[in-house]
Amino acid sequence: MIAGLRTALALMTRTQALLAGRRSEPYNGS
């Protein structure tokens, strides 16, 4: 169970980092 929580936490952190990086950069539409 703790392993699952750890995985979820890592995933959330990675998503937050991706969102932050995307927000800091000028967003160009694909």
C-alpha positions in Angstrom: 0.0 0.0 0.0 2.8 2.4 0.9 4.5 1.6 -2.4 1.3 2.6 -4.2 1.1 5.8 -2.3 4.8 6.5 -3.1 4.1 5.9 -6.8 1.1 8.2 -6.8 3.1 10.9 -5.0 6.0 10.6 -7.5 3.5 10.8 -10.4 1.8 13.9 -8.9 5.1 15.6 -8.4 6.2 14.8 -12.0 2.9 16.1 -13.3 3.2 19.3 -11.2 6.8 19.8 -12.6 5.6 19.3 -16.1 2.7 21.8 -15.7 5.1 24.3 -14.1 7.6 24.0 -16.9 4.9 24.3 -19.5 3.4 27.4 -17.7 6.8 29.1 -17.5 7.4 28.6 -21.2 5.4 30.5 -23.8 2.7 28.0 -24.9 2.5 27.5 -28.6 -0.4 25.5 -30.0 0.5 22.3 -31.6 
